[in-house]
Amino acid sequence: MEKNTTRRSFLSSSAKATLAITASLAAGSTLMEACGTPRVAYGATGIQTGFGQDPLPYSYSALEKAIDAMTMEIHYTKHAAGYATNLADAAKAENVDTSKPLEDVLTRISKYSTKMRNNAGGHYNHELFWKSMSPNSTEKPAGKLLAAIEQSFNSFDSFKTQFGDAGKNRFGSGWAWLFIDGDKKLRIGSTPNQDNPLMDVSDIKGLPVLGLDVWEHAYYLRYQNKRPDYITNWWKVVDWGYVQTRFDRLS
């Protein structure tokens, strides 16, 4: 009798939760909001992403410790610029208000076209990628971010290994991510193509803190097929000051 009562209670709770999520979605919430992940007011954080391509914050040759100048130039002026141009076209065709943060589109990307998904993701991911690197990088973060990494992944070295594996093991093209989940905890994951954790269609969901581009165009000129070597050297140019600022404002 006790088992039946427990089962009925579980089924009743599950049904109520499903109805609550369905009602929330019908009212216009994103899936992340409906499942308990709050939507960030990006304008208040100072780290929102616009629809236009920002200037590169350093010269093409500045990251030579990890990425050669020709790769940086092609990556920024051709690949990333192409996403920005195609995003502008998609936004115009789909009547998107480009005065609002791009994050607003990404959290509801299932409502838009494949062109919007690919190019909004490509633009957002690259804008974050450029800002997350610097020729004056430090070995590791400090403060709240370092403490959170050590709590979530046991040690900073363990975090680097797990994050690196997410990039190395991504089949084909995609990204590795450090992100904050709905419980405000740091997680590591990867997404295919130009998807990211903000998207309501993504298998991993949360607020991106750090992203690594593992498309071949990001490293092939110097590293050819040796993606692990690219990832190992990439740590030398991570701008932990910027990453820490993102974490502080999103957490």
C-alpha positions as CSV (number, residue, x, y, z in Angstrom):
1,M,0.0,0.0,0.0
2,E,2.8,2.3,0.9
3,K,4.5,1.6,-2.5
4,N,1.3,2.5,-4.4
5,T,0.9,5.7,-2.4
6,T,4.6,6.7,-3.2
7,R,4.1,5.9,-6.8
8,R,0.9,8.0,-7.0
9,S,2.7,10.9,-5.3
10,F,5.6,10.7,-7.8
11,L,3.3,10.6,-10.8
12,S,1.2,13.4,-9.5
13,S,4.4,15.6,-8.9
14,S,5.8,14.7,-12.3
15,A,2.5,15.6,-14.0
16,K,2.3,19.0,-12.1
17,A,5.9,19.8,-13.1
18,T,5.2,19.0,-16.8
19,L,2.1,21.1,-16.7
20,A,4.0,24.0,-15.1
21,I,6.7,23.9,-17.8
22,T,4.1,23.7,-20.6
23,A,2.2,26.6,-19.2
24,S,5.4,28.6,-18.8
25,L,6.4,27.9,-22.4
26,A,2.9,28.9,-23.6
27,A,3.3,32.2,-21.8
28,G,6.4,33.0,-23.8
29,S,9.2,31.7,-21.6
30,T,12.2,30.0,-23.0
31,L,12.9,26.4,-22.2
32,M,15.8,27.4,-20.0
33,E,13.5,29.7,-18.0
34,A,10.7,27.2,-17.8
35,C,13.1,24.6,-16.4
36,G,14.4,26.9,-13.8
37,T,17.3,28.6,-15.5
38,P,16.8,32.4,-15.1
39,R,17.2,34.6,-18.1
40,V,20.0,37.0,-17.7
41,A,19.4,40.7,-18.3
42,Y,22.5,41.0,-20.5
43,G,22.3,44.8,-20.7
44,A,22.8,45.0,-17.0
45,T,25.9,42.8,-17.1
46,G,27.9,44.9,-19.5
47,I,28.8,41.8,-21.5
48,Q,25.9,41.5,-23.9
49,T,26.6,40.8,-27.6
50,G,25.6,43.0,-30.5
51,F,24.8,42.0,-34.0
52,G,27.9,43.7,-35.5
53,Q,31.5,42.5,-35.5
54,D,33.6,44.2,-32.9
55,P,37.2,45.2,-33.7
56,L,39.8,42.6,-32.9
57,P,41.3,43.7,-29.5
58,Y,44.9,42.9,-30.6
59,S,46.9,42.5,-33.8
60,Y,46.7,39.4,-35.9
61,S,50.2,38.4,-34.8
62,A,49.7,39.1,-31.1
63,L,48.8,35.5,-30.2
64,E,51.7,33.8,-31.9
65,K,52.4,31.7,-28.8
66,A,49.3,29.7,-29.9
67,I,47.8,31.0,-33.1
68,D,49.7,32.3,-36.2
69,A,49.0,35.7,-37.8
70,M,47.6,34.3,-41.1
71,T,45.2,32.0,-39.3
72,M,44.0,34.9,-37.1
73,E,43.5,37.2,-40.1
74,I,41.6,34.6,-42.2
75,H,39.6,33.5,-39.2
76,Y,38.5,37.1,-38.3
77,T,38.2,38.7,-41.7
78,K,36.6,35.8,-43.6
79,H,35.0,33.2,-41.4
80,A,33.8,35.4,-38.5
81,A,33.0,38.3,-40.8
82,G,30.9,36.0,-42.9
83,Y,28.8,35.0,-39.9
84,A,28.2,38.7,-39.1
85,T,27.1,39.5,-42.6
86,N,24.8,36.5,-42.9
87,L,23.4,37.2,-39.4
88,A,22.5,40.8,-40.6
89,D,20.7,39.3,-43.6
90,A,18.8,36.8,-41.5
91,A,17.8,39.4,-38.9
92,K,16.4,41.7,-41.6
93,A,14.5,38.8,-43.2
94,E,13.1,37.6,-39.9
95,N,12.2,41.1,-38.4
96,V,14.6,40.8,-35.5
97,D,15.2,43.9,-33.4
98,T,19.0,44.3,-33.6
99,S,19.0,47.0,-30.9
100,K,18.6,44.2,-28.4
101,P,21.3,41.8,-27.3
102,L,21.9,38.8,-29.6
103,E,21.5,36.6,-26.5
104,D,17.7,37.2,-26.7
105,V,17.6,35.5,-30.0
106,L,19.9,32.6,-29.0
107,T,17.7,31.6,-26.0
108,R,14.7,31.3,-28.4
109,I,16.6,30.1,-31.5
110,S,14.1,27.2,-32.2
111,K,11.7,29.9,-33.3
112,Y,14.0,31.0,-36.1
113,S,15.4,29.6,-39.3
114,T,18.5,27.4,-39.7
115,K,20.3,30.4,-41.3
116,M,19.7,32.4,-38.1
117,R,20.8,29.5,-35.9
118,N,24.0,28.9,-37.7
119,N,25.0,32.6,-38.1
120,A,23.7,33.9,-34.8
121,G,25.7,31.1,-33.1
122,G,28.7,31.6,-35.2
123,H,28.8,35.4,-34.5
124,Y,28.2,35.0,-30.8
125,N,30.7,32.3,-30.4
126,H,33.5,34.1,-32.2
127,E,32.8,37.5,-30.4
128,L,33.3,35.6,-27.1
129,F,36.3,33.7,-28.4
130,W,38.3,36.8,-29.4
131,K,37.6,38.5,-26.1
132,S,38.7,35.4,-24.2
133,M,42.2,35.6,-25.5
134,S,45.1,38.1,-24.9
135,P,48.8,38.3,-25.6
136,N,49.2,39.2,-21.9
137,S,47.5,36.1,-20.4
138,T,48.2,34.7,-17.0
139,E,48.7,31.1,-16.1
140,K,45.4,30.7,-14.2
141,P,42.5,32.7,-12.9
142,A,42.2,33.9,-9.3
143,G,39.5,34.8,-6.8
144,K,35.9,33.4,-7.1
145,L,36.5,31.8,-10.5
146,L,39.5,29.8,-9.4
147,A,37.7,28.7,-6.2
148,A,34.6,27.7,-8.3
149,I,36.7,25.7,-10.8
150,E,38.5,23.9,-8.0
151,Q,35.3,23.1,-6.2
152,S,33.6,21.8,-9.4
153,F,36.6,19.9,-11.0
154,N,38.8,19.2,-7.9
155,S,41.8,21.2,-9.2
156,F,42.7,23.6,-11.9
157,D,44.8,21.0,-13.7
158,S,41.8,18.6,-13.7
159,F,39.6,21.3,-15.1
160,K,42.1,21.9,-18.0
161,T,42.2,18.2,-18.7
162,Q,38.4,17.8,-18.8
163,F,38.0,21.0,-20.8
164,G,40.7,19.9,-23.2
165,D,39.1,16.5,-23.6
166,A,35.8,18.2,-24.5
167,G,37.5,19.9,-27.4
168,K,39.6,16.9,-28.5
169,N,36.7,14.5,-28.4
170,R,34.2,16.7,-30.3
171,F,33.6,14.8,-33.5
172,G,33.9,17.1,-36.6
173,S,33.5,20.8,-36.0
174,G,32.3,22.5,-32.9
175,W,33.2,24.1,-29.6
176,A,34.2,23.3,-26.0
177,W,32.6,25.2,-23.2
178,L,32.9,26.2,-19.6
179,F,29.4,27.4,-18.6
180,I,27.2,28.1,-15.6
181,D,24.2,25.7,-15.3
182,G,20.7,26.4,-13.8
183,D,22.0,25.6,-10.3
184,K,24.8,28.2,-10.7
185,K,27.4,25.5,-10.9
186,L,30.3,25.4,-13.4
187,R,30.0,22.7,-16.1
188,I,32.1,21.5,-19.1
189,G,30.6,20.4,-22.3
190,S,30.8,20.7,-26.1
191,T,28.4,21.6,-28.9
192,P,28.5,20.8,-32.7
193,N,28.9,23.3,-35.5
194,Q,28.1,26.8,-34.2
195,D,25.7,25.9,-31.4
196,N,26.2,27.0,-27.8
197,P,24.8,26.5,-24.4
198,L,22.5,29.5,-24.6
199,M,20.4,27.9,-27.3
200,D,17.1,26.2,-26.4
201,V,18.0,23.4,-28.8
202,S,21.3,22.6,-27.3
203,D,22.0,19.4,-25.4
204,I,23.9,21.4,-22.8
205,K,22.2,24.5,-21.4
206,G,23.6,27.4,-19.4
207,L,25.5,30.7,-19.5
208,P,28.8,30.5,-21.4
209,V,31.9,31.7,-19.5
210,L,34.7,30.4,-21.8
211,G,34.5,28.9,-25.3
212,L,37.1,27.2,-27.5
213,D,36.8,27.0,-31.3
214,V,37.8,23.5,-32.5
215,W,36.8,24.0,-36.1
216,E,39.8,23.1,-38.4
217,H,39.9,26.7,-39.7
218,A,40.9,27.8,-36.2
219,Y,44.2,25.8,-36.2
220,Y,44.9,23.9,-39.4
221,L,47.6,26.1,-40.9
222,R,49.9,25.6,-38.0
223,Y,48.8,22.3,-36.5
224,Q,47.3,20.4,-39.5
225,N,45.3,17.5,-37.9
226,K,46.9,17.9,-34.5
227,R,44.0,19.4,-32.6
228,P,45.4,18.3,-29.2
229,D,48.6,20.4,-29.8
230,Y,46.4,23.4,-30.6
231,I,44.4,23.0,-27.4
232,T,47.6,22.6,-25.3
233,N,49.1,25.9,-26.7
234,W,45.7,27.7,-26.5
235,W,46.0,27.8,-22.7
236,K,48.9,30.2,-23.2
237,V,46.7,33.0,-24.6
238,V,43.5,32.6,-22.4
239,D,42.6,36.0,-20.9
240,W,41.6,34.9,-17.4
241,G,40.9,38.5,-16.4
242,Y,38.1,38.7,-19.0
243,V,36.8,35.2,-18.2
244,Q,36.7,36.1,-14.5
245,T,34.8,39.2,-15.3
246,R,32.2,37.1,-17.2
247,F,31.9,34.7,-14.4
248,D,31.5,37.4,-11.7
249,R,28.7,39.1,-13.7
250,L,26.9,36.0,-14.7
251,S,27.1,34.0,-11.4
